[in-house]
Structures are given as C-alpha cells and as structure tokens.
Amino acid sequence: MSYKSLDAISAADIAALGLPSEVADQFHQSLSEIVRNYGPATPETWPQISKQLLTPELPFSLHQMMERVASTNVGKLLERRGKEFLGPRYKDPISSFLEFQEFSVSNPEAYWRSILDEMSVSFSVPPQCILREESSHPGGQWLPGAHLNPARNCLSLNGNRTLDDVMIVWRDEGEDKLPLKKMTLDELRTEVWLVAYALESIGLDKGSAIAIDMPMDVNSVVIYLAIVLAGYVVVSIADSFAPNEIAARLRISKAKAIFTQDFIVRGDKSIPLYSRVIDAQPPVAIVIPSRSSSFDTKLRDGDISWHDFLAKVKHFRQELVLYVVYYLLIFVVCYQPLQFYKICRHLRSDAGAKICRHVEFVAVEQPVNAFTNILFSSGTTGEPKAIPWTLATPLKAAADGWCHMDIRKGDIVAWPTNLGWMMGPWLVYASLMNGASMALYNGSPLGSGFAKFVQVVTCSHY
C-alpha cells in the first residue's frame, strides 16, 4: 500500500481492504471528523483514532493503514528531510523506512545531528563531530569535545514545552477517588533548584557519588535531577535490596551520601527502609518521610532529616535577600525613597522567600565522557558489576524514546520501575527530554489501583 496522509484517505481506500461500502463510508466519516477536530498529524490524532475507531473486529489491514499514516516522529522527520537524506531513492516515510534505517547506520553524523536537533538538545560547548573513529577508543568516541548537563536539558524551555506544561503526574495507592497530583515544569524546576542548592551546602566535592535508595516517586525524581544538575554522580540502588546488597553498591561506587526514606508504603503496610540502609553502614543519609509518616524516626548521629536538609538553603535565601535589598537601596533611595520601606517588608515576608526559591541553579556543565549515573547488574551470580553512564547515555535514552516509542510533547509515559534499575533513569530522560509527562504510581503496580491510574491519566506509553 502506498503512503497517504490521514486527510488523503478516501472511503474507497477503506472499502478496498474488504469492508462493506456502508461500513467504509461510516468509518471514513468518523475519521474525517477526527481530522477536522484534531488535525491530520497532532499528538491527539492517533489516540483519538485508537479509542474511537479501531476495534478488534476490523480487518488487520485497516489497523495497519491507520498505524502507517499515524504521524510518528520518524515519519514527520522523513516528510521534511527524506529527500535530503536519501536523495532520489526516497518515496515516502513507509516505503523508505528500511533505507532510512540503513542510512542511520552508515551516516551517523547526519542522522544523529538531526535527532539531537529534533529533541532540542543544548550543549554549553558543542561537539566537534558526532563520532570520531579512533583505535584508542573501541567503538569510536561519541560527541568529542562536547560539554553539557542532561538535567538542564530536562528542565530548560524550548520549542517542546512551556512553564505551565505538566511534567509529572502521580497518585498514591489507595487514593483512587482523589484527584491526580501534578507538577508543572515551573514547579519541577523550583524543587530541583532547591535541592541542588541544599546539596551544595553539605560540602561534597563535585563529581562525588551520591546514592538514591527509595521508591521512584516525585521526590526521588527531583533528587535525581538535582544531583545531576549540581555536577554529582547518581548511584542507583533498588529499594528492594537487603543490607549486604546495599553495602556492596555503596562500597563499589564510593558513595559519599545517600538519600533514602523511612518506610516504603504498600497498601496498609509500612516496610522499613531506613533501618535496612543503616544496617549497610552507609555514609551520611538524608532521610525523607514516607507519605503516611509523621517522621518520628530516630536518626543515626550525623544523618539529616529531609526538613533539616532543605532548611540549609535558608542561609542562601537570607544572603540573596540582602543582595537584592542592597541594590534596591541604591536605586530606590535615589529615585523612590517612599517605596523603600514597603519593599523591605515585602522581602522579609514569605513572598521574599518565594522569590529566593525561584532563583535558578546554574547547571554544572561537564565533558561528555564524565560519569552521571552508576547502575549495577543484579548480582545474582556474584559481586554486582558497576555499569557507569556517561553524559552521552541520557541522550541515547531520550533518542530511543523519540525514535522507537515515538514519545513527544503531550504524551504521558508510565513504566513501573525504580531508579535502581536502568528503566528508572531511562524514564526520566525519555519523557522529560522529549517534552512528555511522567506518570508515577506510588504503590504496587499489581493491583487494580494501578490499572485505574493508567486509565485515568490516559497514558500514551506504558
């Protein structure tokens, strides 16, 4: 079948697949209505076709036709640049797909530059090239000379998003009847910057390894991004591990601190986590209260509660207020002396604290071969093996999401996982770098609660 856009498909095309003419006419009428309401190639078009039109009773060839013309990221790229990439061999996104796959392998420079451009990836220092073949680097050297910060790319404004876009949507187990909780890009940036400033206050050297051993919820995502933004290395530890497994990963990674939680809440059970971490004899632990906890856990000497950790930023806020007041004093006393008193009172109030809370943390940009995450093999056959991610790995995770899962702005991506396994960091980058939302369920994904959550948030990918 030749390629046609949605608005070019006729009732005769549909009937040619074996449908009775009256059924084909009705299907075409409904398809045309969707195209009129949502356009032939928008993020909403395919979900509407999938929900309203396609049923198991319809011929598989019709499903194929709709899927073929659905406007994917790769399809749209080929519509714009297919002739540039493939020359006279290019026909349409479907017919030329295999040739484009071969092109991506034989022409990494052109292919990967186009993909990075499509995802609006930003470098503080651009790469000298995409791939440099060197005998000293088996497999080649990717993005040589580049400096970047993948967390900054997750939080930055670009053509893929606005400050009001929802970046994370979540629900706690047992709250099926309550509204979904949401965090916009503006709110996510604010929380990540706050934690990044607090991290700097504990005096660790840049590049230090900092572990996360807690469920994958909004707090752990904020912490993950803050560690990367501030130029540290995340050590990913699954929250199911026993003390000896936690200890092995802390020892191998030489972690200098660890974020954890007092309890893991599953249904009506509270499973101790902080006590397991302590049995692993970790470095300083920052302990977050679980959602059902009043946080009366007695901490080990030297460990820090989440509240006290964030309070460390208070000193920064006070210094910033003084800085702002100093320059306002110079301006206002000279030009509007009667307003000076009102401004000072404003800055000393909660509003002043909110101003400080929104001060952007300047991302630490590093060479592309610097480490950003240390994951581990399961360790079932012996000592767990460290699996380091360089700063190029998040770009590959996001590109896989863009190309193979067709993730884009307006999508909602759910994947029950944990930061201790590679799909946790993958989910962060594949969704946020592509302008999509992450869907997180704080509880067991094995019950009906998770199924209801996926249904309510209308996940595009799960």
Protein Blocks (a to p, Z undefined) as FASTA:
>chain_A
ZZddfklpcfklmmmnopafklmmmmmmmmmmmmmmnojadfklmmmmmmmmmcfkbcfk
lmmmmmmmpccfklmmmmmmmmmmnmmmlmbfmlmmmmmmmmmmmmmmlmmmmmmmmnop
acfbdcfbfbdcdfklghiaehehiacdfklmmmpccfkbcfklcfbdcddehilmbccd
dddfklmmmmmmmmmmmmmmnopaehiacdddddddfklmmmmmmmmmnopacddddfkb
cfklmmmmmmmnopabdcddfbdcehjaccdfklmmmmnopadddddddfkbghlaccde
hiacfklmmmmmmmmmmmmmmmmmmmmmmmmmmmmmmlmmmmmmmmmmmklmmmmmmpcc
ddddddfkbcfbdcddehlnoccddddddfklmmmmmmmmmmmnopaehiacdddddfkb
mklmmmmmmmmmnopacdddeddfkbmklmmmmmmnopabZZ
